Amino acid sequence: MTAAPRVTRLLRLDDYIPVLGAAEVSELRALAGRLQGRTVEMVNSTSVGGGVAEILSRLVPLLEELGVAVRWDVITGGNDFFEITKAFHNALHGGPYDMPPQSFEIFLAYNEQNRARLQLEAEFTVIHDPQPVALINARGNHAGNWIWRCHIDLSRPNTTVWGFLEPYVQRYDGAIFSSPEFSRQLSIPQYLFYPCIDPLSEKNRELEPEYIAGILEGFGIDPKRPVLTQISRFDRLKDPVGVVRAYQIVKRYFDCQLVLAGGGAADDPEGGRVLEEVRQAAQDDSDVHVLDLPPWSALEINALQRASTIVIQKSLREGFGLTVTEALWKKRPVVASAVGGIPTQVIHKHTGMLSHSVEGCAYQIRFLLSNPAIAERLGEQGHQHVREHFLITSSARRYLTLFLHLLDGRGA
């Protein structure tokens, strides 16, 4: 059995007033007032690593402080289960699926093991992503509300995998997607929830310049030369090798450095192989810093983003891309691929620059390095865009509103 997910309980709702204003905080309290004593259960596949765990580690204590009785559980599984779910992940993003036929039976067997282990008796049960989707079998005659929260891009899923998962999704009371383009034709209601960041978390709060300088020194990064950074898991869909190639083009024109920083998630077995591919692509270039960071490196990631001249997110497919949100919040100019939920955040030439290829990524980086005033303006506008749409309090408000809607639909 895995350890309980780690949540942060130090901050209080009033701490957000300087960022959001008192009116928005009061609105959250008013919405939550009707949900006092109601029970909520969140279930996902990992307690550390990846955006879902990061969101839940901040959302859960925020809902608790608002008086909602919320529980967060993480499913367990063997290496075979997570190999299968990683294959599901890639296939749902449009890739091929070549696992043996019995993989579906293995998937269901692990879901059944978790169904027997978990309580799953809350009034509102939110199941995150495909890994625990078959937990809907626990519903039985229970009168609660079950919601499937999908954080990935389902716009062009592999038909074999989606055909297997869809009957389970159709049994939920509703499905939440991160973008209208990700939704599917379903018989159940669908809702749009943007993923969000916590502006007061270790990864996003303000840092002292001396701390940032110390992090750069520790990693051997020169603060006097431009720093290009991509923060993400070492995952082929994040295209870190493509980032190296874009940097190599830019390097012909600017004396710059590249930072590729990230790590793995407990439910992603491919990370080590991708990390080795990145190191090979870097070709022993001393200006390429490949940092395999542990999950508790939030402050280091924060410092690296704040020290960056430009932040890159060259994903091939993307759910939403919270690392983009983080960089925009820190007023960094962003060059990112026009995939998944990224264009919702990066409005081309307004809050950042979009690209469609290695060469396009390199071109946009060169343009911003040549035009620092434009880069600064993009950073300021990106920060305001995040403040208006993508903060954790917005996510809490959407969940509270959804739960109230479901209660009203039942006449509760």
C-alpha positions, 0 to 999 in steps of 0.5 A, a space after each residue: 500500500 502506498 503512503 498517504 498523499 502529501 498535502 499542504 496545510 500551512 496556508 489559510 484562505 485569507 492568505 490569498 486575499 493580497 493576490 485575489 482580493 477579499 471579494 473572491 475569497 468571500 465568494 468561495 466561503 459563500 459557495 462552500 457554506 451550502 456544502 458543510 458536512 458533505 463528503 468528497 473523495 478524490 482518486 488518482 494514480 500517484 501522490 507525487 510527480 505530474 500535474 494531477 498530484 500537484 493540483 490535488 496537494 493544494 486543492 484538498 486542503 483548500 476545500 478542507 478549510 472551506 468546510 468540505 470533508 474531502 479525502 484523497 486516495 491513490 490507487 496501487 498497482 504493479 509494474 505491469 499495471 503502470 506499463 499498461 496505463 502508460 501505453 493507454 496514455 500514449 494511445 489516448 494521445 493518438 499513438 498506436 497501442 501494441 500491448 497484448 490482449 490480456 492487458 485489458 484483463 490485467 488493468 481491470 484486475 488491478 482496478 478491482 483490487 483497489 475497489 476492494 481496498 478503498 472506501 469509495 462511499 463519499 457523496 461526491 467521488 471524483 476519479 482522475 484520468 484513465 488509470 482508476 476509471 473502472 472504480 465506477 464498479 464500486 458504485 452499486 446502488 450507492 446514491 452518491 455522484 461520480 465524476 470522471 476528471 480527464 486531464 489529457 487530450 482525447 481529441 484523437 484517441 486510439 480507437 482500441 483503447 478508447 473503445 475499451 474505456 468509454 463504456 466505463 466513462 458513460 456510467 459516470 454522472 458527468 465528465 470534466 475536460 481541460 479544453 472543449 477540443 478534448 471532449 468526446 461524444 458522450 451521453 453524460 454531461 460534460 464540464 470545462 475545468 481549467 487546471 490551475 496553479 497555487 500562487 502561494 505554493 513553493 513552486 510559485 511564490 516569490 523568492 529572494 534573489 539570493 536564493 535564486 543565485 544560489 540555485 544557479 551556482 549549485 547547478 553551474 548555470 551562468 546568470 550572465 548569459 541567456 538561459 533557455 529552460 524547459 521544465 517537464 517530465 522526461 517524456 517523449 510527448 514533451 519532446 525534450 530531444 526536440 528542445 535540444 535541437 532547437 537550442 542547437 539552432 539558436 546557439 549558432 546566433 546567441 551564446 546561450 544555455 539550455 536547462 532541461 529539468 524535471 523527473 519522473 512520476 510513479 506511474 510513468 515507467 518510460 522516464 529513465 529511457 527518455 532521460 538517456 536519449 536527452 543526454 545523448 542528444 546533448 552531445 556533452 555540451 557543457 551549456 546543456 544542463 540536464 537535471 533529473 530532480 526529485 519530486 520535492 524540488 519545488 523551490 529549485 524549479 521555481 528558482 530555475 523558472 524565475 532565472 530563465 530568459 525564456 521558458 520553452 514547452 515544446 510538447 508534441 501532445 499536451 493535456 494542459 501544460 501547468 509548467 506553462 502556467 507557472 512560467 507565465 505567472 512568473 512573468 517569463 516569456 514563453 515559447 510553446 507548441 500549439 498543442 493541447 491546452 497550451 493555446 488557451 494559455 499562450 495567446 500568440 503574440 499577446 501572452 507568449 509565442 506559439 510554434 509548430 516545429 523544431 525550426 519554428 521553436 528556434 525562430 521564436 526564441 531568436 526573435 525574443 532574444 533579439 527583442 527583450 522589450 517585447 519579451 518583457 511585455 509578453 511576460 506581464 500580459 501572461 501573468 495577468 492572464 493566469 491571474 484571471 483564469 488559472 489559479 487554484 482558487 478558480 478550480 475550487 470555485 468550479 468544484 464547489 459550483 459543480 457539487 451544488 449543481 449536482 445537489 440541486 439536480 437531485 433536489 437536495 
